[in-house]
Amino acid sequence: MGLTSNNTLVAAVLVAVVLFVGTVWLWPRLARRGWRSVSGRVGLLLATQCMLFVSVGLAANQAFGFYASWADLLGRETDQGVVVDHTLGDRPAGPLKVTDIGNVPGRGGFRPSSGGQIQKVDIVGRTTHIATPAYVYLPPEYFQSRYRARTFPAALVLTGYPGTARALVDKLHYPRTALELAKSGRMQPMILVMMRPTVAPPRDTECVDVPGGPRTESFFAKDLPEAVTAHYRVGREPGSWGIIGDSTGGYCALKLAMHHPRVYAAGAGLSPYYRAPVDPTTGDLFQGDKALRNRANLWWCLKHLPGPDTSLLVTSSKEGETNYKDTLKFIDRVKAAGTTRISSIILESGGHNFNTWRREIPATLQWISGRLGDQ
């Protein structure tokens, strides 16, 4: 049974209940003194507590999408190797390959021209050789004959760390929300490319070009837009791409929009932080390179570099988010820089979780839609 399977969760809960009932039933028999009775009591209590923790952990993982599989949880994910392109007849295989097709959960129809479509794809970076999966949402208009000559704006949507790309579809409801907003006329039809920023799992690269390691920033700034634009009808003019992310993905979204404003005309960070951490999940990201460390620090960028010609959105809450004060300071710093445009969503309360981000996503999609070109 898979880590995110309902059967796994139900089995864990049932075992916890059986252990609890067994503890109550056997406790009088184990009330005597002696090492056997004491060991029995300790064993039952320990087993019951462990299964309770396992049940709560499985439920939390299902709710928030931290890990996609047992291998992901244990750090043994092995399906992210470098893909070697082969040829299809006389035509070279492209950097993007569709592996599965589905409807929009909750709102999709049988026809993509009425309910849109979600395609699971494998993307291979032409220059970075990074290989990673993603989900692509195509709006209904993409399949309608009257729009067959039209290109669409696109937004890259990133999870937090560790995160799962599927959670952007099933838990945060990006495709469903985009479909509803476009149908009601509150945003233009857009293509969404949904993925995790963890392109070299289990390492958290913080969207940095790691010396001697994964060139994650280059992948997101160059390879990914090129691969998607070559395969789908995405606008090729500046202003066609935006980027959204939560938590780690939010930091990446702001950084990529600030570093590459001609690629990403708008960047939205939901509950972001503003400098790359260095911890056991990241390893040594900078290898002693001070310039690289500074570049990954958005405070340093605002102070020492010209304000980029891009639009930024940041979100936080007065109660429940640890980034609230930093977010207010970031807004003031961007405003002082003059060139960069800054917007915000500040909730009265809301924790660092999916429920908070679901409250912010509709307004975020409307905001980014209004800042991307309609070709």
C-alpha positions as CSV (number, residue, x, y, z in Angstrom):
1,M,0.0,0.0,0.0
2,G,1.3,3.4,-0.9
3,L,2.2,6.2,1.5
4,T,-0.7,8.4,0.5
5,S,-3.2,5.5,0.1
6,N,-6.5,5.7,2.1
7,N,-6.1,2.0,2.8
8,T,-2.7,2.7,4.5
9,L,-4.3,5.3,6.7
10,V,-7.3,3.1,7.6
11,A,-5.0,0.2,8.4
12,A,-2.9,2.3,10.7
13,V,-5.9,3.7,12.5
14,L,-7.4,0.2,12.9
15,V,-4.1,-1.1,14.4
16,A,-4.0,1.8,16.8
17,V,-7.6,1.1,17.9
18,V,-6.8,-2.6,18.4
19,L,-3.7,-1.8,20.4
20,F,-5.7,0.6,22.6
21,V,-8.5,-1.9,23.2
22,G,-5.9,-4.6,23.9
23,T,-4.1,-2.4,26.4
24,V,-7.3,-1.7,28.3
25,W,-8.2,-5.5,28.2
26,L,-4.8,-6.8,29.2
27,W,-3.9,-4.1,31.8
28,P,-5.4,-6.0,34.8
29,R,-3.4,-9.1,34.0
30,L,-0.2,-7.1,33.7
31,A,-0.7,-5.2,37.0
32,R,1.5,-7.5,39.0
33,R,5.1,-6.8,39.8
34,G,7.9,-8.5,38.0
35,W,9.9,-7.8,34.9
36,R,7.5,-9.7,32.6
37,S,4.4,-7.6,33.7
38,V,6.4,-4.3,33.6
39,S,7.8,-5.1,30.2
40,G,4.3,-6.0,28.9
41,R,2.9,-2.7,30.1
42,V,5.7,-0.7,28.6
43,G,5.5,-2.6,25.3
44,L,1.7,-2.1,25.0
45,L,2.0,1.6,25.8
46,L,4.9,2.1,23.4
47,A,3.2,0.2,20.6
48,T,-0.1,2.1,21.0
49,Q,1.7,5.5,21.1
50,C,3.8,4.7,18.0
51,M,0.7,3.7,16.0
52,L,-1.1,6.9,17.1
53,F,1.9,8.9,15.9
54,V,2.0,6.9,12.6
55,S,-1.8,7.5,12.1
56,V,-1.5,11.2,12.7
57,G,1.6,11.5,10.5
58,L,-0.1,9.6,7.6
59,A,-3.2,11.9,8.0
60,A,-1.0,15.0,8.0
61,N,0.9,13.8,5.0
62,Q,-2.3,13.2,3.1
63,A,-3.6,16.7,4.0
64,F,-0.4,18.6,3.2
65,G,1.3,16.5,0.6
66,F,4.8,16.4,2.2
67,Y,5.9,13.1,0.7
68,A,4.6,11.2,-2.3
69,S,5.8,7.7,-1.6
70,W,7.7,5.5,0.9
71,A,10.9,6.0,-1.2
72,D,10.4,9.8,-1.1
73,L,9.9,9.7,2.7
74,L,13.0,7.5,3.2
75,G,15.1,9.6,0.9
76,R,15.5,6.7,-1.6
77,E,13.6,8.2,-4.6
78,T,15.3,6.9,-7.7
79,D,13.1,8.0,-10.6
80,Q,14.7,11.4,-11.2
81,G,17.7,10.4,-13.3
82,V,19.0,12.2,-16.3
83,V,16.9,11.3,-19.4
84,V,18.7,10.5,-22.7
85,D,16.8,11.8,-25.7
86,H,16.4,9.3,-28.6
87,T,14.9,9.9,-32.0
88,L,11.4,9.3,-33.2
89,G,11.9,8.3,-36.9
90,D,13.7,11.2,-38.5
91,R,12.4,13.7,-35.9
92,P,14.4,14.3,-32.7
93,A,12.6,13.8,-29.5
94,G,11.8,17.0,-27.7
95,P,12.6,18.1,-24.1
96,L,9.0,17.6,-23.0
97,K,7.1,14.3,-23.2
98,V,3.4,13.8,-22.2
99,T,3.0,10.6,-20.2
100,D,-0.6,10.8,-19.0
101,I,-3.8,12.8,-19.7
102,G,-6.7,13.5,-17.3
103,N,-9.6,15.8,-16.5
104,V,-9.7,18.7,-14.0
105,P,-10.7,17.1,-10.7
106,G,-14.1,18.4,-9.4
107,R,-14.9,20.6,-12.4
108,G,-13.7,18.9,-15.6
109,G,-15.8,17.3,-18.2
110,F,-15.2,14.5,-20.7
111,R,-14.4,17.0,-23.4
112,P,-11.3,19.2,-22.9
113,S,-13.0,22.0,-24.9
114,S,-15.5,22.4,-22.1
115,G,-13.5,21.4,-18.9
116,G,-9.9,21.8,-19.8
117,Q,-7.3,19.1,-19.5
118,I,-4.4,18.1,-17.2
119,Q,-1.3,16.5,-18.8
120,K,1.4,14.8,-16.8
121,V,4.7,15.4,-18.5
122,D,8.4,14.7,-18.2
123,I,10.7,17.7,-18.8
124,V,14.4,17.5,-19.6
125,G,16.5,20.6,-19.4
126,R,18.4,21.2,-22.7
127,T,21.3,23.0,-21.0
128,T,21.1,21.8,-17.4
129,H,20.2,18.1,-18.1
130,I,17.8,18.2,-15.2
131,A,14.9,15.8,-15.6
132,T,11.7,16.2,-13.6
133,P,8.0,15.5,-13.9
134,A,5.3,18.2,-13.9
135,Y,1.6,18.6,-14.5
136,V,0.3,21.0,-17.2
137,Y,-3.2,22.5,-17.0
138,L,-4.6,23.5,-20.4
139,P,-7.7,25.7,-20.3
140,P,-10.8,24.8,-22.4
141,E,-10.1,27.6,-24.8
142,Y,-6.8,25.8,-25.8
143,F,-8.9,23.1,-27.5
144,Q,-11.6,25.4,-29.0
145,S,-11.5,26.0,-32.8
146,R,-11.9,29.8,-32.5
147,Y,-8.7,30.0,-30.4
148,R,-6.6,27.6,-32.6
149,A,-4.3,30.4,-33.7
150,R,-4.0,32.0,-30.3
151,T,-1.1,31.7,-27.9
152,F,-1.7,31.8,-24.1
153,P,0.1,33.2,-21.1
154,A,1.6,30.7,-18.8
155,A,2.4,30.5,-15.1
156,L,4.9,28.2,-13.4
157,V,3.4,27.0,-10.0
158,L,5.8,25.6,-7.4
159,T,5.2,23.7,-4.2
160,G,7.1,24.1,-1.0
161,Y,9.7,21.6,0.2
162,P,9.5,18.7,0.1
163,G,6.0,18.9,-1.4
164,T,4.4,16.9,-4.3
165,A,3.4,18.3,-7.6
166,R,0.1,16.4,-7.5
167,A,-0.8,18.4,-4.3
168,L,-1.1,21.5,-6.5
169,V,-3.9,19.8,-8.4
170,D,-5.7,17.8,-5.7
171,K,-5.1,19.8,-2.5
172,L,-4.5,23.4,-3.6
173,H,-6.9,23.1,-6.6
174,Y,-5.0,25.4,-9.0
175,P,-6.6,24.0,-12.2
176,R,-10.1,24.0,-10.8
177,T,-9.8,27.5,-9.5
178,A,-8.3,28.8,-12.8
179,L,-11.1,27.2,-14.7
180,E,-13.8,28.8,-12.5
181,L,-12.2,32.2,-12.5
182,A,-11.8,32.2,-16.3
183,K,-15.4,31.0,-16.8
184,S,-16.6,33.9,-14.6
185,G,-14.5,36.4,-16.5
186,R,-12.3,37.2,-13.5
187,M,-9.1,36.1,-15.2
188,Q,-7.9,35.3,-18.7
189,P,-7.4,31.6,-19.7
190,M,-3.9,30.6,-18.8
191,I,-1.6,27.5,-19.0
192,L,-0.3,26.4,-15.6
193,V,2.9,24.3,-15.3
194,M,2.8,22.7,-11.8
195,M,5.8,21.1,-10.2
196,R,8.0,20.9,-7.1
197,P,11.1,23.0,-6.8
198,T,12.9,19.9,-5.6
199,V,14.4,18.8,-9.0
200,A,17.2,16.7,-7.4
201,P,15.4,14.9,-4.5
202,P,15.8,14.6,-1.7
203,R,18.1,17.6,-1.7
204,D,16.5,21.1,-1.3
205,T,18.5,23.2,-3.7
206,E,16.5,26.4,-3.0
207,C,16.4,27.2,-6.8
208,V,20.1,27.9,-6.7
209,D,22.8,27.0,-9.4
210,V,24.8,24.8,-7.0
211,P,28.5,24.8,-7.8
212,G,29.3,21.3,-9.1
213,G,25.6,20.4,-8.5
214,P,22.2,20.9,-10.0
215,R,21.8,24.2,-11.9
216,T,18.3,24.7,-10.6
217,E,17.9,28.4,-11.2
218,S,19.1,28.0,-14.8
219,F,16.6,25.1,-15.3
220,F,13.6,27.3,-14.2
221,A,14.9,30.5,-15.9
222,K,15.8,29.0,-19.3
223,D,15.2,25.3,-19.9
224,L,11.7,25.0,-18.6
225,P,10.2,28.0,-20.4
226,E,11.9,26.9,-23.6
227,A,10.6,23.3,-23.3
228,V,7.0,24.3,-22.6
229,T,6.9,27.0,-25.3
230,A,8.3,24.5,-27.8
231,H,5.5,22.1,-27.1
232,Y,2.5,24.2,-26.3
233,R,1.0,27.5,-27.7
234,V,2.6,29.8,-25.1
235,G,3.3,33.4,-26.0
236,R,6.9,34.0,-26.9
237,E,7.0,37.7,-26.2
238,P,8.3,39.2,-22.8
239,G,5.4,39.3,-20.4
240,S,4.0,35.9,-21.3
241,W,5.3,34.1,-18.2
242,G,4.5,34.4,-14.5
243,I,5.5,32.3,-11.5
244,I,3.7,31.4,-8.3
245,G,4.9,29.4,-5.3
246,D,4.2,28.7,-1.6
247,S,6.8,28.6,1.2
248,T,10.1,27.4,-0.5
249,G,8.3,27.8,-3.8
250,G,7.3,31.3,-2.8
251,Y,11.0,32.3,-2.2
252,C,11.9,30.7,-5.6
253,A,9.1,32.6,-7.3
254,L,10.2,36.0,-6.0
255,K,13.9,35.3,-6.7
256,L,13.3,34.1,-10.2
257,A,11.1,37.1,-11.0
258,M,13.7,39.4,-9.5
259,H,16.7,37.8,-11.2
260,H,15.0,37.1,-14.6
261,P,12.4,39.9,-15.2
262,R,12.4,39.4,-19.0
263,V,11.4,35.7,-18.4
264,Y,8.9,36.2,-15.5
265,A,7.0,39.4,-15.8
266,A,5.3,38.7,-12.4
267,G,6.1,36.6,-9.4
268,A,3.9,35.7,-6.4
269,G,5.2,34.3,-3.2
270,L,2.7,32.8,-0.8
271,S,4.1,32.7,2.7
272,P,7.7,33.2,1.3
273,Y,11.0,33.8,3.0
274,Y,13.6,36.1,1.6
275,R,17.0,34.4,1.8
276,A,18.1,30.8,1.1
277,P,18.7,28.8,4.2
278,V,21.6,26.4,4.7
279,D,20.7,23.3,6.7
280,P,20.9,19.5,6.5
281,T,18.3,19.4,3.7
282,T,20.2,21.9,1.5
283,G,23.8,20.9,2.1
284,D,26.4,23.5,1.1
285,L,24.6,25.5,-1.6
286,F,27.3,28.1,-2.2
287,Q,30.6,26.3,-1.8
288,G,32.2,29.4,-0.3
289,D,31.1,31.6,-3.2
290,K,30.1,34.9,-1.5
291,A,28.7,36.4,-4.7
292,L,26.4,33.3,-5.1
293,R,25.3,33.6,-1.4
294,N,24.5,37.3,-1.8
295,R,22.6,36.7,-5.0
296,A,20.4,34.2,-3.2
297,N,19.6,36.8,-0.5
298,L,16.7,39.0,-1.6
299,W,17.5,41.6,1.0
300,W,21.0,42.0,-0.5
301,C,19.6,42.2,-4.0
302,L,17.2,45.0,-3.0
303,K,20.0,46.9,-1.4
304,H,22.8,46.5,-3.9
305,L,21.2,45.8,-7.3
306,P,19.0,48.0,-9.5
307,G,15.3,47.3,-9.0
308,P,14.1,44.8,-11.6
309,D,11.3,45.7,-14.0
310,T,8.8,43.1,-12.7
311,S,5.7,42.8,-10.5
312,L,5.8,41.0,-7.2
313,L,3.1,39.8,-4.8
314,V,3.8,38.6,-1.3
315,T,1.3,37.1,1.3
316,S,1.3,36.6,5.0
317,S,-1.0,36.8,8.0
318,K,-1.0,38.9,11.1
319,E,-1.4,35.8,13.3
320,G,-0.1,32.4,12.4
321,E,2.8,33.2,10.0
322,T,6.3,33.7,11.1
323,N,7.2,35.9,8.1
324,Y,4.7,38.7,8.8
325,K,7.3,41.3,10.0
326,D,9.7,40.4,7.3
327,T,7.0,40.6,4.7
328,L,6.1,44.2,5.8
329,K,9.8,45.1,5.7
330,F,10.2,43.5,2.2
331,I,7.2,45.6,0.9
332,D,8.8,48.8,2.2
333,R,12.2,47.9,0.7
334,V,10.7,47.2,-2.7
335,K,8.7,50.4,-2.7
336,A,11.8,52.3,-1.8
337,A,13.7,50.8,-4.8
338,G,11.1,52.5,-7.1
339,T,11.3,50.3,-10.2
340,T,9.7,47.1,-9.1
341,R,6.0,47.0,-8.5
342,I,4.8,45.3,-5.3
343,S,1.4,44.0,-4.1
344,S,0.4,42.0,-1.0
345,I,-2.3,39.9,0.6
346,I,-2.3,40.1,4.4
347,L,-4.8,37.9,6.2
348,E,-5.9,38.6,9.8
349,S,-5.0,35.0,10.7
350,G,-3.8,31.9,8.9
351,G,-1.0,29.3,9.5
352,H,1.7,28.1,7.1
353,N,-0.6,25.5,5.5
354,F,-2.8,24.5,2.6
355,N,-5.9,26.0,4.1
356,T,-4.3,29.4,4.2
357,W,-2.9,29.2,0.6
358,R,-6.3,28.0,-0.7
359,R,-7.7,31.3,0.6
360,E,-5.0,33.3,-1.2
361,I,-4.9,31.4,-4.6
362,P,-8.0,32.9,-6.3
363,A,-6.8,36.5,-5.7
364,T,-3.3,35.5,-6.7
365,L,-4.4,34.0,-10.0
366,Q,-6.4,37.1,-10.8
367,W,-3.5,39.3,-9.9
368,I,-1.0,37.4,-12.1
369,S,-3.4,37.1,-15.0
370,G,-3.8,40.9,-15.1
371,R,0.0,41.3,-15.4
372,L,0.6,38.8,-18.3
373,G,0.3,39.5,-22.0
374,D,-2.6,38.1,-23.9
375,Q,-1.3,37.2,-27.4
